[in-house]
């Protein structure tokens, strides 16, 4: 299920049964494997790759420099 208030770049590739919660952002060239869950307000930046059955928790940022 892809929530209508999320943003998914047209060049992102999502597998089967991926759930994207509201206000999540998925950037250009991102690949997300089957069965993954992207929580609300999560950000997955360009070029990131997530395998199958991953969980990205609310507010997490993937693909940025750690702070």
Z-matrix of the N, CA and C atoms (Angstrom, degrees):
N
C 1 1.449
C 2 1.524 1 108.90
N 3 1.293 2 116.45 1 130.03
C 4 1.457 3 122.79 2 177.31
C 5 1.525 4 107.05 3 -110.53
N 6 1.323 5 116.76 4 116.64
C 7 1.462 6 119.99 5 -179.11
C 8 1.524 7 109.65 6 -70.67
N 9 1.318 8 116.53 7 141.10
C 10 1.464 9 121.36 8 -177.04
C 11 1.527 10 113.32 9 -66.17
N 12 1.320 11 118.54 10 -17.81
C 13 1.462 12 121.30 11 178.91
C 14 1.531 13 112.71 12 -96.34
N 15 1.321 14 117.18 13 12.76
C 16 1.465 15 120.49 14 174.10
C 17 1.530 16 108.07 15 -97.00
N 18 1.355 17 115.63 16 164.41
C 19 1.462 18 119.74 17 175.85
C 20 1.520 19 108.41 18 -120.45
N 21 1.318 20 116.36 19 127.35
C 22 1.458 21 122.21 20 176.65
C 23 1.524 22 107.58 21 -127.33
N 24 1.329 23 115.58 22 119.43
C 25 1.463 24 119.86 23 179.52
C 26 1.532 25 109.06 24 -60.96
N 27 1.336 26 116.75 25 142.62
C 28 1.471 27 119.73 26 -178.52
C 29 1.533 28 114.35 27 -58.70
N 30 1.344 29 118.14 28 -23.95
C 31 1.465 30 121.08 29 -179.61
C 32 1.526 31 113.41 30 -91.66
N 33 1.328 32 118.14 31 1.60
C 34 1.470 33 121.30 32 176.98
C 35 1.529 34 109.10 33 -76.09
N 36 1.340 35 115.52 34 149.39
C 37 1.467 36 120.85 35 -179.81
C 38 1.521 37 108.73 36 -119.11
N 39 1.323 38 115.81 37 118.04
C 40 1.459 39 121.78 38 179.21
C 41 1.520 40 109.46 39 -111.74
N 42 1.338 41 116.01 40 134.66
C 43 1.456 42 121.25 41 178.16
C 44 1.522 43 111.60 42 -74.73
N 45 1.315 44 115.44 43 -170.97
C 46 1.465 45 122.23 44 178.76
C 47 1.523 46 110.53 45 -74.29
N 48 1.311 47 116.15 46 147.81
C 49 1.469 48 123.44 47 174.86
C 50 1.526 49 113.43 48 58.03
N 51 1.328 50 117.65 49 34.27
C 52 1.467 51 121.85 50 174.87
C 53 1.521 52 108.01 51 -87.27
N 54 1.332 53 116.06 52 134.32
C 55 1.460 54 121.76 53 176.43
C 56 1.521 55 108.65 54 -108.66
N 57 1.329 56 116.33 55 129.11
C 58 1.461 57 122.22 56 177.14
C 59 1.521 58 107.16 57 -122.63
N 60 1.323 59 115.68 58 116.30
C 61 1.464 60 122.29 59 -175.92
C 62 1.535 61 111.36 60 -81.95
N 63 1.344 62 117.58 61 169.96
C 64 1.461 63 120.90 62 -176.16
C 65 1.525 64 112.99 63 -60.53
N 66 1.329 65 114.36 64 143.71
C 67 1.463 66 125.14 65 175.02
C 68 1.522 67 113.37 66 68.90
N 69 1.329 68 117.83 67 10.53
C 70 1.463 69 120.26 68 172.36
C 71 1.527 70 108.36 69 -73.85
N 72 1.340 71 115.54 70 151.16
C 73 1.462 72 122.29 71 179.48
C 74 1.521 73 108.29 72 -125.26
N 75 1.333 74 116.59 73 125.61
C 76 1.457 75 122.09 74 178.15
C 77 1.522 76 107.19 75 -122.97
N 78 1.337 77 115.83 76 117.02
C 79 1.458 78 121.65 77 -172.45
C 80 1.518 79 114.85 78 -83.70
N 81 1.322 80 113.80 79 -177.12
C 82 1.461 81 123.21 80 -177.46
C 83 1.529 82 111.52 81 -63.37
N 84 1.314 83 116.44 82 135.95
C 85 1.449 84 121.95 83 174.54
C 86 1.516 85 115.60 84 73.88
N 87 1.317 86 117.96 85 9.67
C 88 1.467 87 121.58 86 178.72
C 89 1.524 88 109.21 87 -74.76
N 90 1.337 89 116.30 88 141.81
C 91 1.462 90 122.44 89 173.91
C 92 1.520 91 107.99 90 -121.58
N 93 1.333 92 116.06 91 128.61
C 94 1.465 93 121.58 92 179.74
C 95 1.523 94 107.76 93 -125.34
N 96 1.336 95 115.92 94 126.39
C 97 1.460 96 121.78 95 -176.22
C 98 1.518 97 114.06 96 -75.30
N 99 1.324 98 114.90 97 166.19
C 100 1.466 99 123.35 98 -179.03
C 101 1.531 100 111.87 99 -52.98
N 102 1.316 101 115.45 100 141.94
C 103 1.455 102 121.90 101 171.86
C 104 1.516 103 115.68 102 73.77
N 105 1.312 104 118.27 103 10.38
C 106 1.470 105 120.51 104 -178.37
C 107 1.519 106 111.37 105 -80.69
N 108 1.331 107 114.66 106 157.62
C 109 1.470 108 122.16 107 179.89
C 110 1.521 109 108.23 108 -126.41
N 111 1.342 110 116.19 109 125.17
C 112 1.458 111 122.41 110 179.41
C 113 1.522 112 106.88 111 -112.02
N 114 1.323 113 116.12 112 114.70
C 115 1.460 114 121.54 113 -174.23
C 116 1.517 115 113.74 114 -73.59
N 117 1.330 116 116.09 115 168.21
C 118 1.455 117 120.94 116 -179.92
C 119 1.527 118 111.38 117 -61.48
N 120 1.316 119 115.39 118 141.33
C 121 1.467 120 123.96 119 177.99
C 122 1.527 121 113.36 120 64.78
N 123 1.326 122 118.68 121 12.01
C 124 1.466 123 120.86 122 175.27
C 125 1.525 124 108.93 123 -75.54
N 126 1.336 125 115.60 124 149.69
C 127 1.460 126 121.93 125 178.83
C 128 1.518 127 108.45 126 -125.70
N 129 1.319 128 116.17 127 125.63
C 130 1.459 129 121.39 128 176.06
C 131 1.525 130 106.34 129 -119.95
N 132 1.329 131 115.07 130 110.83
C 133 1.457 132 120.52 131 -171.43
C 134 1.522 133 112.44 132 -83.30
N 135 1.316 134 114.72 133 163.27
C 136 1.463 135 123.99 134 -174.20
C 137 1.520 136 113.14 135 -47.48
N 138 1.327 137 115.27 136 135.80
C 139 1.449 138 122.32 137 175.05
C 140 1.516 139 115.74 138 83.68
N 141 1.315 140 118.45 139 -1.06
C 142 1.468 141 120.89 140 -178.99
C 143 1.527 142 110.60 141 -73.80
N 144 1.337 143 115.64 142 149.82
C 145 1.462 144 122.17 143 178.48
C 146 1.521 145 108.54 144 -128.18
N 147 1.327 146 116.53 145 124.08
C 148 1.461 147 121.99 146 175.08
C 149 1.520 148 107.76 147 -116.62
N 150 1.320 149 116.81 148 135.44
C 151 1.461 150 121.61 149 179.03
C 152 1.520 151 112.06 150 -77.48
N 153 1.329 152 115.39 151 -162.75
C 154 1.463 153 121.52 152 -178.98
C 155 1.524 154 111.25 153 -74.67
N 156 1.335 155 115.21 154 147.19
C 157 1.467 156 123.90 155 172.50
C 158 1.525 157 114.20 156 56.76
N 159 1.326 158 117.06 157 35.33
C 160 1.467 159 121.04 158 177.06
C 161 1.525 160 109.97 159 -83.52
N 162 1.330 161 115.39 160 151.10
C 163 1.460 162 121.51 161 173.17
C 164 1.520 163 108.08 162 -121.03
N 165 1.329 164 115.58 163 124.21
C 166 1.458 165 121.65 164 175.88
C 167 1.520 166 105.61 165 -111.13
N 168 1.312 167 115.79 166 114.01
C 169 1.458 168 120.71 167 -171.08
C 170 1.529 169 112.55 168 -77.03
N 171 1.333 170 116.69 169 159.54
C 172 1.459 171 121.55 170 -176.16
C 173 1.526 172 112.31 171 -52.14
N 174 1.326 173 115.25 172 131.02
C 175 1.455 174 121.54 173 176.41
C 176 1.517 175 115.21 174 81.41
N 177 1.329 176 118.58 175 -2.98
C 178 1.468 177 120.99 176 -179.18
C 179 1.526 178 110.59 177 -69.29
N 180 1.342 179 115.05 178 151.82
C 181 1.462 180 121.46 179 175.55
C 182 1.525 181 107.28 180 -122.63
N 183 1.330 182 116.30 181 122.38
C 184 1.460 183 122.54 182 -179.74
C 185 1.525 184 108.14 183 -111.49
N 186 1.333 185 115.94 184 132.30
C 187 1.462 186 120.33 185 175.24
C 188 1.509 187 114.65 186 96.46
N 189 1.326 188 117.92 187 6.94
C 190 1.463 189 121.67 188 178.39
C 191 1.528 190 109.31 189 -106.98
N 192 1.302 191 116.75 190 166.12
C 193 1.460 192 121.82 191 176.20
C 194 1.525 193 108.29 192 -68.68
N 195 1.343 194 118.25 193 129.71
C 196 1.477 195 120.54 194 179.78
C 197 1.527 196 111.33 195 -61.09
N 198 1.312 197 114.76 196 147.47
C 199 1.469 198 119.11 197 179.56
C 200 1.495 199 110.63 198 -119.67
